[in-house]
Amino acid sequence: MRVLLSALVPSHLMPIVPLAWALRSRGHDVLVTGDAPVTAAAHQAGLATSALAVREVAPATGRGPEEERNPGTVRTEAYLPGYLDAARAWGAELVVTDPLEHAGWIVAAALGVPLVVHRYGPEDFSTALHHAMREPLRPYAEAAGAAHGLPDPDLLLDPCPPGLQSDALAPARAVRFVPYNGPGGIPGELLRAPAGRRVCVCLGVRGSEQLRTESRLPAGFAHVLAAIEATDRLEGVLALPAGDPQPALALPPSVRPVHGMPIAPAVRHSDLVVHHGGAGTALTALASGVPQLVLPQGEPFLAANAERVAATGAGRALLSEEEQHDAALVARAVTDVLDTPEYGTSAQLLRSGIEALPTPAELVEELEELVARRTPAC
């Protein structure tokens, strides 16, 4: 079967990549379409891609309140024609997309093929957003040939283990989270357990941008590195994007910067992951049973992820800028998570929950049956 895969942004694509690999290994054809960042990420994952043409449309915010437009309808207006062209040219028999790329939902309905929606991790708003966008998107869906408007998914997949996802979301079919953080090389010494203890530090997009442009770390992360240096037999690994120059700031001797490294193999031998609140990083740490300290950077959804991790008992979260600027508080949080066994125990329980879920490969047959039921017999 021919599968069209799309995502809003690269970080939403990453958890779907293992399912795409599973489909390919079963002999199915997979094409990823989207804007340039999404198709670039898919290309790096070894998948076939076709960048779609994005129409220029009026912006979501005009000069006054009377000109404001729904950002979701603006995006759909810009992206839907390109998605439809790609899907029809590809002959898509199945559409797999993420909860926020509603143009992909409409494409499935317009073509009359099954729709699989794959969540990207913990969140609490996609179900409400789906209902809120039904009426605003109805004209676009009907114009595309989807007579009943924005469809419901034929299958909703969730990579969160039990106890992590928000109760505000619609029930979904659980699928095992298989860590994929992009391509890259891994220094050999990071594949081995350290002599002491190791902390893996992930800045996220905003923190990495600040380091690149301002040669400084967000305050909370700077305090984490200082705490690592001040603690005996503790080393740090600072994960940085590929292609970035060596950080201009002086890092402590016990902290090693590594560029373009998929973090999952390094996390395996870490005792703590400190990160910005990204869903993929949080799930990658849990897949290895490693506790976390989350320092969300600015966006409300990152703070929500941090709260979900803390609620499971698998780590701590310092949510406010005031907390993250307090060097002593940050240092205590680092040592607390490292030295309190209960955090590790909770992380290991979540790891067991992840490993008990069906793998993406085990779901391929179910997707084949979805397509078979929708395809008329000859």
N, C-alpha and C positions, 0 to 999 in steps of 0.2 A: 504494500500500500504506500501511497505518497502522503507524507505528513508535512504540513506547513507549521513551523514553529515561530513564535514571535514573543517579544517581551518589551516592556516599557523602557527599561534601562539595563545595562550589563549586569548589575548586581541581582536583578530579578531573573536573568537568564541562567546564572551560575547553577542554582539548584536544579534546573531542568536539564542541564547538559548530560548528567548520567542517564536520564531517561532517553535522550536522543541517541546516546551511544548504544543503549540496550536495543532500541529500535533498529539501528543500523546493523548490529551484530545478528539480529534476527532476519536480516535480509531486506528490511524496508528502506525506502528512500526518504531522507529528511532534508528539508530546505529551511534555512533560517532567514527570515526577512525582518526588516526594521530599519532604523536610521543607522548612520555610519558607526557610532560607538557600539551598538548592539551587534551589527554584522562583523565588526572587527573582533569583538570578543568571541563570537561564534567561530570565526576563521581560525583564531588561536586555539580553539578547542578541537580543531580538525573536522569541522562541519562545513557542508556546502552552504553558501550564502548568496543572497541577492539583495543588494541595498535598494530600498524602495524610493520612488520619487515622492518628495514631500511638497505638497502645495503650499503656496504662500496665502495666508488668510489674515483677516483682521485680528489684531492681538486681543487677548482676554480683557485687558484694561485699556479703556480709551481716555479721553480727556476729562470726562465727568462720569458721575454714577449712572447716568442714562445710557452710556456707551459700554458699560461693563458687560462682559460675556462670561458664560460658564467656561472655565478652563478645560473641562472635559469635552465639551462640544467643540471648542476651538481645536483641540488636538485631533479629535475624530474627523472633523472637517478636513484637516490638513493631511492626515495619514490614511483615511479609509480608501480613497481612490487607488492609491498605490498598493495597499494590501489586496484589494479586489483584483487588480490587474495581475499581481504576482500569483495569487491563489488560482485564478482561472488559467493563467499560462502554465502553471505547475500541474494543474489537474488535481488539486488537493482533495484527498479523501478523508482527512482528519486534520483538525486544527488544535494545536496545543499552545496555550498562551498563559500569561500571568493574570492575577485578579484585577489589575489596573489598566491593562491595555484593551479597552473596550472595543476598539476598531477590530481587533482580532475576533472578539465575540460576534460582532455583526457579520464578519466575513463567513463564519461557520454557518450562521443562520441563512445568509443570502445564498450560499452554495448548497444548503441542505445536507451538510455533513456533520458528524458528531463534533462536539466541542468539549475539550478537556482543559480545565483551568487548574494550574499548578501554583499553589501558594509558594512564597519565597521564604517564609519563616514566621516568627511571632508578629502579630499585629492585631488591631482591634477594630478596623474600620471598613474593610473591603465589602463585607456583607451589607452594611448600611449604605455604602456608596453605590453598590449595585442597584439597590432599590431606589435610591435617590436619583440615579441617572436614567431610569427607565423612560420617563416622560421627556426629558431634554433630548435624549438620543433617538426617540421614536421616529422623528422625521428622517433622520439620516439612515436609520435601519430600513424603513419602508422604501426610501428612494433607492437603496441598494438592492432591494428585492427580498428583504426579510419582513414578510407581511405582519408578523406578530411582534415586531420590535426587538428590543434587546433580549436575547434568549437566556434561559437558565442553562448552566453547564450540564452536559450529559454525565460528566464525571468530574468531581472536585477532589483534587489531591492535596494533601497537607504533609509536609516533611517534619512537622514538630512532633516530638515524643509526647506521650500522655503527661499532662500536668504543666506543660509550657505554654500552650496556645490559649488565647483569650476565649472566654465563654461567650463573648459577644458575636462570635462568628458562626455561620451555618455549619452543621455537621459535615464532615468530609471523610474521604477514604484515606487512611494513613498510608504513607509510603516512607521507606527508610531514607533518611538523609545520608547521601554519599558525598563527602566533602570534595568539592572542586573549587579551587581558588585561582584558576588560571595556570598558564604554563610557566616554566622557569627551572633554573638549576638549584640544587640543594647542596650546600657545603657538606662534605662527608662527615665532618665532626658533629654536625647537627642531627645526623641519623643515629648517633650513639647517645646513650644516657650520659649526662655530665657527671663529673666527680662530686659536685655538690648539688645545688638546686638551680633550676633555670626558670626565668620569667620571660615569656614571649610578649612583646609589646607591639600592638597594631594601632596605628594612628587613625586610619580611615582617610577618606578623601579630603576632608576639611583640614585635619591635622597635617597631612602630607603637603597640602598646598601651602599652609602657613610656614612649614619648615622650608619649603622650596623658595617662597617669595620673601619671607621675613627673617630667615635663618634663626628661627626660634621655635620651640615646641609650645603647644598649649600648656598652661601652667600646671595642670594636674599631671600630665605626662612627664614634664620636667621634674616634678617632685617624685614621681615613681622611679625615674632613673637615679635620682639622688639617693633614694631609699635602697635601691639595689646596690649601689656602690658602698653604702654604709653598713651593709649586712654581710657577715662572714659567710664564705662558701656559697655565694649567690651570684649568678651571672645573668646577664640580660641579652636578649636578641631583639633588635629593633627592626621590624619588617618595613621596608620602604618600597615604593613603586619602582618598576623596571625603568631604566633610562634616566632616573633622577641623578644629579651630581652628588658626590659625597657631601654629607651635611657640613655646612660651614661652621656650625657651632661645635665646640669641643665636647665630645661625649666622654663619660666616665670610662676609665680603662676596662671596667668589668662589663661594659655594654658594647656589643658588636652590631654595627649596621649591616643588614643584608638586603640587597636590591633584587626585586623581581622574584622572590622566593614563594612558591606555594606554601602556605603556612601549615597545612595539615600534617606533613611528615615531621616538622619541627615541634609542633604542639604535642605530638605523641610522647616526647621525652621532656615536656615542660611540667612544672609544678604549679604554675599560675599563668593565666592569659589575662593581660590588661588590654582593654580595647575601648573603642569609641561608641559601641552600642549597635553596630551593624548586625543584622540578622544572620548573615552568613558566617561571620566570625564567631558569634555566640553559639551557633549550631556546630561549627567545626570544633570548638573547644569541648562541647558536650559529647560529640561523637568519640572523643578520646578520653572522656571522663575526667577532664581537667577543670578545676574551679576557676572562677573569673572575678576580676574587679573591673567594673564598667564605669567609664567616665564619659557619659554622653556629651556630644559636642553640638549644641545649638538646636537641632531639629527635635520637635516633640516626639516623633516616632522613634528616635533613638533613645529618648528617655523612657518611653513606654517599653521598649525592648529591655532596657536595664532593669526596670521594675519587675518584668516578668522573670528574668534570670534570678533576681534577688528573692522573689516570692517562692521559687523552687527550693531555696536553700543552697543552691550550687554556687553562690558567690555573693558579692556585695556590690552596691551601686552608690556612687557619690553623684547626686543628681544636679546640684546647684553649682554655679560658678564660685560662690562663696566657699563651699566645701572643697572644691577642686583647687582653689588658691591657698588653702590652708596646708602648708607643708607637713606639719605634725600630724594632722588628721589623715592625709594621704599615706604617710609612712606607716601609721598605725593600721590603716586598712590593708596595706600590703602584707605586713607581718601577721595580722589577724587571719587573713585567708590562708596564708602559708602554714600557720602554726595551729589552726583549728581543724582537727580531723573531720568534723561534721560537714564542712564544705566539700571536701573531697568525697566523702561518702555519698552525699546527695548528687554530686556530679557523676559518680559511678553508677548510681541507680538510674539516672537519666540515660547514661550510655547504654545500660542494659535494655532500657525501654526502646531506644533507637534500634539496637541490634535485633530486637524481637519483631520489628515491623518488616513487611514484605519489601524486597528490593525492587528497584525499577525494572530489573529484568523479569521479575515474577509478575509484573503488571502488564507486560506486553501482550500476553494472550488475551487479557481482558479488553485491551484496546482493539485488538484484532476482531474480537466478537462484537464490539460496538460498531465497527465499520461494516462487518458482515450483516448485522441486523438492519442497518440503514440502506445497504445496497440492494436494489431490486434483483430478484433471481432472473437469469436469462431464459 
